[in-house]
Amino acid sequence: MQKIPLLIDFVGPSSLTREDSRVSQLPIVGNGPPGTFVVVANIKISLPTDQIVSTDDSQGFARVGFGGMQFVGMENERLMFVRIREMLPEDQLSPARSHTMRLNPEWVSKVWLLGALVWHSGAAASLLDC
């Protein structure tokens, strides 16, 4: 497995979808890239597109790699991820971007940090050896 900073395997079946780029005649500054979503059980889950460095859903489940996010554990019964660095220049980012990503653990199968498994659906909400 490659050493992507943060890799999330979503439960199967799941798939990825991305909004089309919108062309505008107006000069929009800081609008950010089109949205990226994982679809799990007919639920459309928004992801921080500007952080995504790899995607794959060819094996029946969505696998998404993030370059500047870090897994910090469970908080209020959700998997919590925080933005630790930007992957794009400031002028390509939305000023309304979130600095945290919270996922329902029922949507996630595994979480990898630099190639090491740090959480899985059977982990009883605790970190594995990092």
N, CA, C and O atoms as a MOPAC input file, in Angstrom:
PM7 MOZYME 1SCF
protein

 N      0.84800 1    -1.18200 1     0.00000 1
 C      0.00000 1     0.00000 1     0.00000 1
 C      0.88800 1     1.23700 1     0.00000 1
 O      1.87500 1     1.29900 1     0.73300 1
 N      0.53000 1     2.23700 1    -0.83500 1
 C      1.34200 1     3.44000 1    -0.89300 1
 C      1.24500 1     4.23400 1     0.40700 1
 O      0.30700 1     4.06800 1     1.18700 1
 N      2.22800 1     5.09400 1     0.61800 1
 C      2.30200 1     5.87700 1     1.85200 1
 C      1.59000 1     7.21700 1     1.70600 1
 O      2.20700 1     8.26900 1     1.87300 1
 N      0.31000 1     7.18500 1     1.39900 1
 C     -0.51100 1     8.39100 1     1.35600 1
 C     -0.73700 1     8.80100 1     2.80700 1
 O     -1.01700 1     7.94800 1     3.64900 1
 N     -0.62000 1    10.09700 1     3.11500 1
 C     -0.76700 1    10.51900 1     4.51100 1
 C     -2.01000 1     9.96100 1     5.20300 1
 O     -1.90800 1     9.45400 1     6.32100 1
 N     -3.18300 1    10.04200 1     4.56600 1
 C     -4.41500 1     9.52900 1     5.16000 1
 C     -5.21100 1     8.82600 1     4.07200 1
 O     -5.49500 1     9.40800 1     3.02600 1
 N     -5.56800 1     7.57600 1     4.32200 1
 C     -6.33100 1     6.78500 1     3.37000 1
 C     -7.54700 1     6.22700 1     4.09000 1
 O     -7.42100 1     5.61100 1     5.14800 1
 N     -8.71700 1     6.44300 1     3.52000 1
 C     -9.96500 1     5.96300 1     4.12200 1
 C    -10.62500 1     4.98400 1     3.17000 1
 O    -10.87100 1     5.30600 1     2.00700 1
 N    -10.91500 1     3.77700 1     3.66900 1
 C    -11.71100 1     2.79000 1     2.94500 1
 C    -13.12900 1     2.88400 1     3.49100 1
 O    -13.35500 1     2.70100 1     4.68700 1
 N    -14.07300 1     3.16900 1     2.61700 1
 C    -15.46900 1     3.21500 1     3.02200 1
 C    -16.06600 1     1.81600 1     2.88800 1
 O    -15.53800 1     0.98400 1     2.15000 1
 N    -17.14800 1     1.56000 1     3.58800 1
 C    -17.79400 1     0.25400 1     3.51400 1
 C    -18.34700 1     0.04900 1     2.11300 1
 O    -18.63500 1     1.01100 1     1.40100 1
 N    -18.49100 1    -1.19800 1     1.72800 1
 C    -19.05900 1    -1.51900 1     0.43500 1
 C    -20.50300 1    -1.93100 1     0.58600 1
 O    -20.88800 1    -2.39400 1     1.65900 1
 N    -21.30500 1    -1.78600 1    -0.42400 1
 C    -20.93500 1    -1.09500 1    -1.64700 1
 C    -20.95300 1     0.42100 1    -1.44100 1
 O    -21.82200 1     0.96500 1    -0.75900 1
 N    -19.98200 1     1.07600 1    -2.04100 1
 C    -19.92800 1     2.53800 1    -2.03800 1
 C    -19.25400 1     2.98500 1    -3.32300 1
 O    -18.51700 1     2.22400 1    -3.95000 1
 N    -19.51400 1     4.22300 1    -3.70600 1
 C    -18.94500 1     4.75000 1    -4.94000 1
 C    -18.63200 1     6.23000 1    -4.77400 1
 O    -19.08400 1     6.87500 1    -3.82700 1
 N    -17.85400 1     6.75400 1    -5.71000 1
 C    -17.45600 1     8.15400 1    -5.71000 1
 C    -18.18400 1     8.91100 1    -6.80700 1
 O    -18.45600 1     8.36500 1    -7.87600 1
 N    -18.49200 1    10.14900 1    -6.54000 1
 C    -19.06900 1    11.02400 1    -7.54900 1
 C    -18.48200 1    12.41600 1    -7.35600 1
 O    -18.20000 1    12.83800 1    -6.23400 1
 N    -18.30500 1    13.11400 1    -8.46400 1
 C    -17.74300 1    14.45900 1    -8.41000 1
 C    -18.60600 1    15.39000 1    -9.24400 1
 O    -19.01100 1    15.05400 1   -10.35700 1
 N    -18.88200 1    16.57000 1    -8.68700 1
 C    -19.64700 1    17.56900 1    -9.42600 1
 C    -18.84600 1    18.04500 1   -10.63000 1
 O    -17.61600 1    18.04900 1   -10.60700 1
 N    -19.54400 1    18.44000 1   -11.66600 1
 C    -18.89100 1    19.02200 1   -12.83300 1
 C    -18.38600 1    20.41900 1   -12.49800 1
 O    -18.98500 1    21.12900 1   -11.69100 1
 N    -17.28800 1    20.80200 1   -13.12100 1
 C    -16.80400 1    22.17500 1   -12.97300 1
 C    -17.82900 1    23.11700 1   -13.58200 1
 O    -18.38800 1    22.83700 1   -14.64200 1
 N    -18.07000 1    24.22500 1   -12.91600 1
 C    -19.02600 1    25.19500 1   -13.41300 1
 C    -18.27800 1    26.35000 1   -14.06500 1
 O    -17.42300 1    26.98200 1   -13.44500 1
 N    -18.60900 1    26.61300 1   -15.30900 1
 C    -17.99800 1    27.73200 1   -16.02500 1
 C    -18.88700 1    28.94500 1   -15.81600 1
 O    -20.10100 1    28.87700 1   -16.00500 1
 N    -18.27400 1    30.05600 1   -15.42600 1
 C    -19.02000 1    31.27600 1   -15.18200 1
 C    -18.38900 1    32.43300 1   -15.93400 1
 O    -17.16900 1    32.49200 1   -16.08800 1
 N    -19.21600 1    33.34600 1   -16.39900 1
 C    -18.71900 1    34.55800 1   -17.03600 1
 C    -18.26800 1    35.57400 1   -15.99400 1
 O    -17.56900 1    36.53400 1   -16.31900 1
 N    -18.66800 1    35.36500 1   -14.74300 1
 C    -18.31200 1    36.26700 1   -13.65600 1
 C    -16.99000 1    35.82700 1   -13.02400 1
 O    -16.72300 1    34.63000 1   -12.91800 1
 N    -16.17500 1    36.77100 1   -12.61100 1
 C    -14.92000 1    36.40600 1   -11.93900 1
 C    -15.19700 1    35.99000 1   -10.48600 1
 O    -15.42300 1    36.83500 1    -9.62000 1
 N    -15.17400 1    34.69400 1   -10.24100 1
 C    -15.41800 1    34.17800 1    -8.88900 1
 C    -14.07000 1    33.87400 1    -8.26800 1
 O    -13.28500 1    33.10100 1    -8.81700 1
 N    -13.80500 1    34.47700 1    -7.13200 1
 C    -12.52500 1    34.29300 1    -6.45000 1
 C    -12.74600 1    33.43000 1    -5.22100 1
 O    -13.65800 1    33.68400 1    -4.43400 1
 N    -11.91400 1    32.41100 1    -5.05500 1
 C    -11.99900 1    31.57900 1    -3.85400 1
 C    -13.20600 1    30.68400 1    -3.78200 1
 O    -13.67300 1    30.37000 1    -2.68700 1
 N    -13.72900 1    30.26100 1    -4.92300 1
 C    -14.89600 1    29.38500 1    -4.93700 1
 C    -14.53300 1    27.93900 1    -4.61100 1
 O    -15.38100 1    27.17800 1    -4.14700 1
 N    -13.28500 1    27.55700 1    -4.85100 1
 C    -12.85100 1    26.19400 1    -4.56000 1
 C    -13.20100 1    25.23300 1    -5.67800 1
 O    -13.94200 1    25.58800 1    -6.59400 1
 N    -12.67000 1    24.00900 1    -5.61300 1
 C    -12.92900 1    23.00500 1    -6.65300 1
 C    -14.33500 1    22.43000 1    -6.53700 1
 O    -14.98000 1    22.58500 1    -5.50000 1
 N    -14.82700 1    21.75700 1    -7.60500 1
 C    -16.13800 1    21.10500 1    -7.53600 1
 C    -16.16700 1    20.07600 1    -6.41200 1
 O    -15.12800 1    19.53400 1    -6.03600 1
 N    -17.34500 1    19.80900 1    -5.88000 1
 C    -17.49600 1    18.89000 1    -4.75800 1
 C    -17.25300 1    17.43600 1    -5.12300 1
 O    -17.54300 1    17.00600 1    -6.24000 1
 N    -16.71500 1    16.68000 1    -4.16500 1
 C    -16.51600 1    15.24000 1    -4.30500 1
 C    -17.30600 1    14.56100 1    -3.19500 1
 O    -17.30600 1    15.01200 1    -2.04900 1
 N    -17.98300 1    13.46600 1    -3.55200 1
 C    -18.85700 1    12.78000 1    -2.60800 1
 C    -18.63200 1    11.27200 1    -2.67200 1
 O    -18.28500 1    10.72400 1    -3.71800 1
 N    -18.83700 1    10.61600 1    -1.53600 1
 C    -18.91200 1     9.16300 1    -1.47000 1
 C    -20.38700 1     8.84200 1    -1.26100 1
 O    -21.05400 1     9.47100 1    -0.44000 1
 N    -20.88900 1     7.86700 1    -2.00100 1
 C    -22.27300 1     7.43400 1    -1.83300 1
 C    -22.25500 1     6.06700 1    -1.15400 1
 O    -21.74100 1     5.08800 1    -1.69400 1
 N    -22.83600 1     6.03100 1     0.05300 1
 C    -22.94100 1     4.80900 1     0.85200 1
 C    -24.41300 1     4.65100 1     1.23700 1
 O    -24.99100 1     5.54000 1     1.86200 1
 N    -25.01300 1     3.53400 1     0.86900 1
 C    -26.40900 1     3.24800 1     1.22500 1
 C    -27.32300 1     4.43300 1     0.90000 1
 O    -28.13300 1     4.85000 1     1.72800 1
 N    -27.18200 1     4.96600 1    -0.30900 1
 C    -27.97900 1     6.10100 1    -0.79100 1
 C    -27.77100 1     7.38900 1     0.00400 1
 O    -28.57700 1     8.31400 1    -0.09800 1
 N    -26.70800 1     7.45800 1     0.78800 1
 C    -26.34000 1     8.67900 1     1.50400 1
 C    -25.15400 1     9.29800 1     0.78000 1
 O    -24.15300 1     8.62700 1     0.53100 1
 N    -25.26800 1    10.57200 1     0.44500 1
 C    -24.22000 1    11.29500 1    -0.27400 1
 C    -23.38500 1    12.06300 1     0.76100 1
 O    -23.87100 1    13.00400 1     1.38800 1
 N    -22.12300 1    11.64600 1     0.92800 1
 C    -21.24100 1    12.19200 1     1.95400 1
 C    -20.22900 1    13.12600 1     1.29500 1
 O    -19.43900 1    12.70100 1     0.45200 1
 N    -20.25800 1    14.39300 1     1.68200 1
 C    -19.36200 1    15.38900 1     1.11700 1
 C    -17.95000 1    15.22600 1     1.68600 1
 O    -17.76800 1    15.01700 1     2.88500 1
 N    -16.96000 1    15.32500 1     0.79900 1
 C    -15.55400 1    15.21300 1     1.19100 1
 C    -14.82900 1    16.51300 1     0.84200 1
 O    -15.25900 1    17.22900 1    -0.06300 1
 N    -13.73200 1    16.83200 1     1.54600 1
 C    -12.95200 1    18.03100 1     1.20800 1
 C    -12.12600 1    17.80300 1    -0.06000 1
 O    -10.99900 1    17.31100 1     0.00100 1
 N    -12.69900 1    18.16500 1    -1.20100 1
 C    -12.09300 1    17.91900 1    -2.50700 1
 C    -10.67100 1    18.44100 1    -2.60300 1
 O     -9.81200 1    17.79300 1    -3.20200 1
 N    -10.41100 1    19.60200 1    -2.02300 1
 C     -9.08700 1    20.20500 1    -2.13500 1
 C     -8.01500 1    19.41600 1    -1.39400 1
 O     -6.82800 1    19.69700 1    -1.55900 1
 N     -8.40000 1    18.43900 1    -0.58500 1
 C     -7.45800 1    17.60500 1     0.15700 1
 C     -7.22200 1    16.23800 1    -0.49500 1
 O     -6.30800 1    15.51400 1    -0.10000 1
 N     -8.03200 1    15.88700 1    -1.47900 1
 C     -7.97600 1    14.55700 1    -2.08000 1
 C     -6.78100 1    14.42700 1    -3.01800 1
 O     -6.58000 1    15.24900 1    -3.91300 1
 N     -5.98300 1    13.36500 1    -2.79100 1
 C     -4.82700 1    13.08900 1    -3.64700 1
 C     -4.99500 1    11.78700 1    -4.43300 1
 O     -4.25300 1    11.55400 1    -5.38700 1
 N     -5.94800 1    10.94000 1    -4.05600 1
 C     -6.22000 1     9.71400 1    -4.80900 1
 C     -7.63700 1     9.23400 1    -4.53000 1
 O     -8.18300 1     9.44500 1    -3.44600 1
 N     -8.22100 1     8.58300 1    -5.53600 1
 C     -9.55000 1     7.98800 1    -5.38600 1
 C     -9.60900 1     6.69200 1    -6.17100 1
 O     -8.94200 1     6.53700 1    -7.19400 1
 N    -10.41700 1     5.76500 1    -5.67700 1
 C    -10.62900 1     4.49800 1    -6.38200 1
 C    -11.91500 1     3.88300 1    -5.85000 1
 O    -12.09600 1     3.77600 1    -4.63700 1
 N    -12.79800 1     3.48300 1    -6.73500 1
 C    -13.98200 1     2.73600 1    -6.30500 1
 C    -14.20000 1     1.51200 1    -7.18900 1
 O    -15.31800 1     1.01500 1    -7.32200 1
 N    -13.11100 1     1.03600 1    -7.78800 1
 C    -13.20100 1    -0.07500 1    -8.73800 1
 C    -13.36800 1    -1.44600 1    -8.07800 1
 O    -13.64200 1    -2.42800 1    -8.76700 1
 N    -13.20600 1    -1.52700 1    -6.75300 1
 C    -13.30300 1    -2.82200 1    -6.07100 1
 C    -14.60800 1    -2.98400 1    -5.29500 1
 O    -14.72900 1    -3.87300 1    -4.45200 1
 N    -15.59300 1    -2.11500 1    -5.58500 1
 C    -16.88900 1    -2.21700 1    -4.92200 1
 C    -17.00900 1    -1.35400 1    -3.68300 1
 O    -18.06800 1    -1.31000 1    -3.05700 1
 N    -15.93600 1    -0.66700 1    -3.32100 1
 C    -15.98800 1     0.27700 1    -2.20200 1
 C    -15.11000 1     1.46400 1    -2.55500 1
 O    -14.17300 1     1.34700 1    -3.34500 1
 N    -15.42200 1     2.60200 1    -1.96500 1
 C    -14.64900 1     3.81600 1    -2.23300 1
 C    -13.42500 1     3.85400 1    -1.32900 1
 O    -13.51700 1     3.59700 1    -0.12800 1
 N    -12.27500 1     4.17800 1    -1.92200 1
 C    -11.02400 1     4.38300 1    -1.18900 1
 C    -10.55100 1     5.78700 1    -1.56400 1
 O    -10.37400 1     6.09400 1    -2.74300 1
 N    -10.34800 1     6.63500 1    -0.55600 1
 C     -9.98300 1     8.02400 1    -0.81200 1
 C     -8.73700 1     8.37000 1    -0.00700 1
 O     -8.66700 1     8.11800 1     1.19500 1
 N     -7.75000 1     8.95500 1    -0.69400 1
 C     -6.52100 1     9.40500 1    -0.05100 1
 C     -6.53100 1    10.92100 1     0.10100 1
 O     -6.90300 1    11.64800 1    -0.82000 1
 N     -6.12100 1    11.38400 1     1.27000 1
 C     -6.08100 1    12.81500 1     1.57400 1
 C     -4.64100 1    13.20600 1     1.88300 1
 O     -3.94100 1    12.47800 1     2.58500 1
 N     -4.19400 1    14.34400 1     1.36700 1
 C     -2.81200 1    14.75600 1     1.53400 1
 C     -2.52900 1    15.61400 1     2.74900 1
 O     -1.42000 1    15.56600 1     3.28200 1
 N     -3.48900 1    16.39400 1     3.20100 1
 C     -3.23500 1    17.32000 1     4.29500 1
 C     -4.18400 1    17.16900 1     5.46500 1
 O     -4.40300 1    18.11800 1     6.21800 1
 N     -4.75000 1    15.97800 1     5.62400 1
 C     -5.67900 1    15.70500 1     6.73200 1
 C     -5.04600 1    14.67400 1     7.65500 1
 O     -4.21900 1    13.86700 1     7.23200 1
 N     -5.44400 1    14.71400 1     8.91400 1
 C     -4.94200 1    13.75900 1     9.90000 1
 C     -6.11200 1    13.19300 1    10.69600 1
 O     -7.04600 1    13.91600 1    11.04200 1
 N     -6.05600 1    11.90400 1    10.98200 1
 C     -7.05700 1    11.24400 1    11.82300 1
 C     -6.70700 1    11.51600 1    13.27900 1
 O     -5.57100 1    11.29600 1    13.70100 1
 N     -7.68700 1    11.99700 1    14.05100 1
 C     -7.42300 1    12.29100 1    15.46000 1
 C     -8.19100 1    11.39300 1    16.42100 1
 O     -7.99600 1    11.48000 1    17.63300 1
 N     -9.06900 1    10.52200 1    15.89500 1
 C     -9.77600 1     9.58300 1    16.76000 1
 C    -11.27900 1     9.78900 1    16.71800 1
 O    -11.82800 1    10.33000 1    15.75800 1
 N    -11.93100 1     9.34200 1    17.79100 1
 C    -13.38700 1     9.44800 1    17.90700 1
 C    -13.74000 1    10.66500 1    18.75300 1
 O    -13.09100 1    10.95500 1    19.75800 1
 N    -14.78400 1    11.36800 1    18.31900 1
 C    -15.30600 1    12.49100 1    19.08000 1
 C    -16.80700 1    12.52300 1    18.87200 1
 O    -17.27700 1    12.59100 1    17.73600 1
 N    -17.56700 1    12.47600 1    19.96600 1
 C    -19.03300 1    12.45700 1    19.88800 1
 C    -19.53900 1    11.37500 1    18.93700 1
 O    -20.43300 1    11.61300 1    18.12600 1
 N    -18.95100 1    10.18500 1    19.05200 1
 C    -19.33700 1     9.00000 1    18.28700 1
 C    -19.13200 1     9.15100 1    16.78200 1
 O    -19.79200 1     8.47200 1    15.99600 1
 N    -18.22600 1    10.03200 1    16.37800 1
 C    -17.87300 1    10.21300 1    14.97400 1
 C    -16.36000 1    10.09000 1    14.82200 1
 O    -15.61000 1    10.43600 1    15.73400 1
 N    -15.91500 1     9.59900 1    13.67100 1
 C    -14.49400 1     9.60600 1    13.35300 1
 C    -14.12400 1    11.04600 1    13.00900 1
 O    -14.78700 1    11.68100 1    12.18900 1
 N    -13.07200 1    11.55800 1    13.63400 1
 C    -12.70900 1    12.96900 1    13.47400 1
 C    -11.38200 1    13.09600 1    12.73700 1
 O    -10.39800 1    12.44000 1    13.08000 1
 N    -11.37400 1    13.95000 1    11.72100 1
 C    -10.19500 1    14.23200 1    10.91500 1
 C    -10.01800 1    15.74300 1    10.88200 1
 O    -11.00100 1    16.47900 1    10.79300 1
 N     -8.77100 1    16.21600 1    10.95100 1
 C     -8.51500 1    17.65500 1    10.92000 1
 C     -7.55900 1    17.99700 1     9.78300 1
 O     -6.69700 1    17.20300 1     9.40600 1
 N     -7.73600 1    19.18400 1     9.25800 1
 C     -6.87800 1    19.71900 1     8.20200 1
 C     -5.59400 1    20.20900 1     8.87200 1
 O     -5.64100 1    21.04800 1     9.77200 1
 N     -4.44700 1    19.68200 1     8.43200 1
 C     -3.18000 1    20.10400 1     9.02800 1
 C     -2.33100 1    20.93300 1     8.06500 1
 O     -1.41000 1    21.63100 1     8.48900 1
 N     -2.63800 1    20.85600 1     6.77600 1
 C     -1.96300 1    21.72000 1     5.80300 1
 C     -2.80800 1    21.77400 1     4.53400 1
 O     -3.60200 1    20.87800 1     4.25000 1
 N     -2.61100 1    22.84100 1     3.79400 1
 C     -3.34800 1    23.03700 1     2.54500 1
 C     -2.60300 1    22.35500 1     1.41300 1
 O     -1.37200 1    22.33100 1     1.40200 1
 N     -3.33500 1    21.80600 1     0.46900 1
 C     -2.75800 1    21.12400 1    -0.68700 1
 C     -2.76000 1    22.00400 1    -1.93600 1
 O     -2.06000 1    21.71200 1    -2.90500 1
 N     -3.54200 1    23.07400 1    -1.91200 1
 C     -3.65700 1    23.97800 1    -3.05000 1
 C     -3.32100 1    25.39700 1    -2.60700 1
 O     -3.39100 1    25.71000 1    -1.41800 1
 N     -2.95600 1    26.25700 1    -3.55700 1
 C     -2.72400 1    27.66400 1    -3.21800 1
 C     -4.01600 1    28.31400 1    -2.69700 1
 O     -5.11500 1    27.90800 1    -3.07400 1
 N     -3.87600 1    29.29700 1    -1.85400 1
 C     -5.01700 1    29.96200 1    -1.20700 1
 C     -6.06700 1    30.45800 1    -2.21300 1
 O     -7.26400 1    30.38400 1    -1.93600 1
 N     -5.62900 1    30.96300 1    -3.38000 1
 C     -6.58100 1    31.50500 1    -4.35000 1
 C     -7.42800 1    30.42500 1    -5.02900 1
 O     -8.38700 1    30.74500 1    -5.73100 1
 N     -7.08400 1    29.15400 1    -4.82700 1
 C     -7.86500 1    28.04800 1    -5.38100 1
 C     -8.76100 1    27.38800 1    -4.33300 1
 O     -9.43200 1    26.39800 1    -4.62500 1
 N     -8.77400 1    27.92900 1    -3.12100 1
 C     -9.53400 1    27.34700 1    -2.02300 1
 C    -10.76200 1    28.17500 1    -1.70200 1
 O    -10.76700 1    29.39500 1    -1.87200 1
 N    -11.78700 1    27.51300 1    -1.24600 1
 C    -12.98700 1    28.21300 1    -0.81300 1
 C    -12.74400 1    28.80700 1     0.57300 1
 O    -12.22500 1    28.11900 1     1.45300 1
 N    -13.10600 1    30.06100 1     0.77800 1
 C    -12.94800 1    30.63500 1     2.11500 1
 C    -13.88300 1    29.96900 1     3.12100 1
 O    -13.67200 1    30.08700 1     4.32800 1
 N    -14.91400 1    29.27100 1     2.64200 1
 C    -15.87100 1    28.60200 1     3.52600 1
 C    -15.49800 1    27.14600 1     3.79700 1
 O    -16.30200 1    26.39600 1     4.35100 1
 N    -14.27600 1    26.73700 1     3.40700 1
 C    -13.88600 1    25.33400 1     3.58700 1
 C    -13.86800 1    24.96200 1     5.07300 1
 O    -13.56200 1    25.78000 1     5.94100 1
 N    -14.20000 1    23.72300 1     5.32100 1
 C    -14.18400 1    23.20300 1     6.68800 1
 C    -12.77300 1    22.76200 1     7.05000 1
 O    -12.00500 1    22.32500 1     6.19300 1
 N    -12.44900 1    22.88200 1     8.31000 1
 C    -11.13900 1    22.43900 1     8.78000 1
 C    -11.22500 1    21.11400 1     9.51500 1
 O    -10.21800 1    20.59900 1    10.00100 1
 N    -12.42800 1    20.56200 1     9.59600 1
 C    -12.62300 1    19.23300 1    10.18400 1
 C    -13.53900 1    18.41800 1     9.27600 1
 O    -14.36800 1    18.96000 1     8.54500 1
 N    -13.36300 1    17.10600 1     9.34500 1
 C    -14.24500 1    16.17500 1     8.64700 1
 C    -14.67200 1    15.15700 1     9.68700 1
 O    -13.83600 1    14.53900 1    10.34600 1
 N    -15.96500 1    14.98800 1     9.82800 1
 C    -16.52600 1    14.02100 1    10.77000 1
 C    -17.30600 1    12.98200 1     9.97900 1
 O    -18.16900 1    13.32500 1     9.17200 1
 N    -16.99700 1    11.71000 1    10.21600 1
 C    -17.67300 1    10.63000 1     9.50200 1
 C    -18.30900 1     9.66300 1    10.48500 1
 O    -17.73400 1     9.34700 1    11.52700 1
 N    -19.48800 1     9.20300 1    10.14400 1
 C    -20.15300 1     8.16500 1    10.91500 1
 C    -19.32200 1     6.88900 1    10.78200 1
 O    -19.02900 1     6.48500 1     9.65700 1
 N    -18.93100 1     6.24100 1    11.87600 1
 C    -18.10400 1     5.03600 1    11.76300 1
 C    -18.78000 1     3.89900 1    10.99200 1
 O    -18.09700 1     2.99200 1    10.51700 1
 N    -20.10400 1     3.93400 1    10.86100 1
 C    -20.80400 1     2.91100 1    10.08100 1
 C    -20.51400 1     3.03700 1     8.59100 1
 O    -20.73500 1     2.08500 1     7.84200 1
 N    -20.02300 1     4.19500 1     8.14500 1
 C    -19.71000 1     4.42200 1     6.73800 1
 C    -18.29100 1     3.98200 1     6.39000 1
 O    -17.96300 1     3.82200 1     5.21400 1
 N    -17.44800 1     3.78700 1     7.40500 1
 C    -16.01400 1     3.58200 1     7.19400 1
 C    -15.61500 1     2.16600 1     7.56800 1
 O    -16.03500 1     1.64400 1     8.60100 1
 N    -14.80200 1     1.55000 1     6.72400 1
 C    -14.27400 1     0.22400 1     6.99000 1
 C    -12.90200 1     0.30100 1     7.66600 1
 O    -12.66000 1    -0.35800 1     8.67700 1
 N    -11.99300 1     1.13100 1     7.08100 1
 C    -10.62200 1     1.21800 1     7.59900 1
 C    -10.07700 1     2.62000 1     7.42200 1
 O    -10.46600 1     3.35100 1     6.51100 1
 N     -9.16700 1     2.97700 1     8.31400 1
 C     -8.43100 1     4.23900 1     8.21200 1
 C     -6.95100 1     3.90700 1     8.30100 1
 O     -6.50800 1     3.22400 1     9.22400 1
 N     -6.18800 1     4.40100 1     7.32200 1
 C     -4.75200 1     4.16800 1     7.23900 1
 C     -4.02700 1     5.50300 1     7.40100 1
 O     -4.43900 1     6.50300 1     6.81200 1
 N     -2.96800 1     5.53200 1     8.18000 1
 C     -2.14000 1     6.71600 1     8.35100 1
 C     -0.72100 1     6.34700 1     7.95100 1
 O     -0.07600 1     5.52900 1     8.60600 1
 N     -0.23400 1     6.95700 1     6.86700 1
 C      1.09700 1     6.64700 1     6.32100 1
 C      1.30900 1     5.14600 1     6.11900 1
 O      2.39000 1     4.62400 1     6.39200 1
 N      0.28000 1     4.46400 1     5.64400 1
 C      0.36700 1     3.04200 1     5.34200 1
 C      0.09000 1     2.11400 1     6.50800 1
 O      0.01800 1     0.89900 1     6.32100 1
 N     -0.06800 1     2.66100 1     7.72200 1
 C     -0.35100 1     1.83400 1     8.89800 1
 C     -1.84400 1     1.90500 1     9.22700 1
 O     -2.43300 1     2.98500 1     9.25700 1
 N     -2.44100 1     0.74500 1     9.47000 1
 C     -3.85000 1     0.69200 1     9.85000 1
 C     -4.00800 1     1.27400 1    11.25400 1
 O     -3.41100 1     0.77200 1    12.20600 1
 N     -4.82200 1     2.34400 1    11.38500 1
 C     -5.00100 1     2.98100 1    12.69500 1
 C     -6.42000 1     2.84200 1    13.23700 1
 O     -6.65500 1     3.08300 1    14.42100 1
 N     -7.36800 1     2.45600 1    12.38100 1
 C     -8.74300 1     2.23400 1    12.83600 1
 C     -9.42000 1     1.31200 1    11.83700 1
 O     -9.18600 1     1.40100 1    10.63200 1
 N    -10.26900 1     0.41700 1    12.35700 1
 C    -11.12100 1    -0.38400 1    11.47400 1
 C    -12.46300 1    -0.59400 1    12.14800 1
 O    -12.61100 1    -0.35500 1    13.34700 1
 N    -13.43300 1    -1.04000 1    11.37800 1
 C    -14.80200 1    -1.12300 1    11.87000 1
 C    -14.94800 1    -2.03100 1    13.07700 1
 O    -15.92600 1    -1.90100 1    13.81400 1
 N    -14.03600 1    -2.92300 1    13.30500 1
 C    -14.08500 1    -3.77800 1    14.49300 1
 C    -13.20300 1    -3.27900 1    15.61900 1
 O    -12.94900 1    -4.01500 1    16.57300 1
 N    -12.72800 1    -2.04100 1    15.53200 1
 C    -11.77400 1    -1.51000 1    16.51300 1
 C    -12.41600 1    -1.00200 1    17.77800 1
 O    -11.72300 1    -0.50300 1    18.66400 1
 N    -13.73100 1    -1.11700 1    17.88400 1
 C    -14.45000 1    -0.67000 1    19.07800 1
 C    -14.09800 1     0.76700 1    19.43300 1
 O    -13.87600 1     1.10600 1    20.59500 1
 N    -14.05300 1     1.61000 1    18.39000 1
 C    -13.84000 1     3.05100 1    18.54600 1
 C    -12.53000 1     3.42200 1    19.21200 1
 O    -12.43800 1     4.48100 1    19.83300 1
 N    -11.52600 1     2.58600 1    19.10200 1
 C    -10.23000 1     2.94400 1    19.67800 1
 C     -9.15200 1     2.87100 1    18.61100 1
 O     -9.30100 1     2.16300 1    17.61500 1
 N     -8.08600 1     3.59200 1    18.82000 1
 C     -6.96600 1     3.56700 1    17.88600 1
 C     -6.21800 1     2.26100 1    18.00800 1
 O     -6.08700 1     1.70900 1    19.10100 1
 N     -5.72800 1     1.76900 1    16.88900 1
 C     -4.83300 1     0.61900 1    16.89100 1
 C     -3.43500 1     1.12900 1    17.12300 1
 O     -3.22700 1     2.34100 1    17.19300 1
 N     -2.47500 1     0.24300 1    17.24500 1
 C     -1.09200 1     0.65800 1    17.39500 1
 C     -0.66100 1     1.48400 1    16.19700 1
 O     -0.76800 1     1.02700 1    15.05900 1
 N     -0.18100 1     2.68100 1    16.43600 1
 C      0.27000 1     3.57700 1    15.35800 1
 C      1.77500 1     3.53700 1    15.24500 1
 O      2.34800 1     4.22200 1    14.39700 1

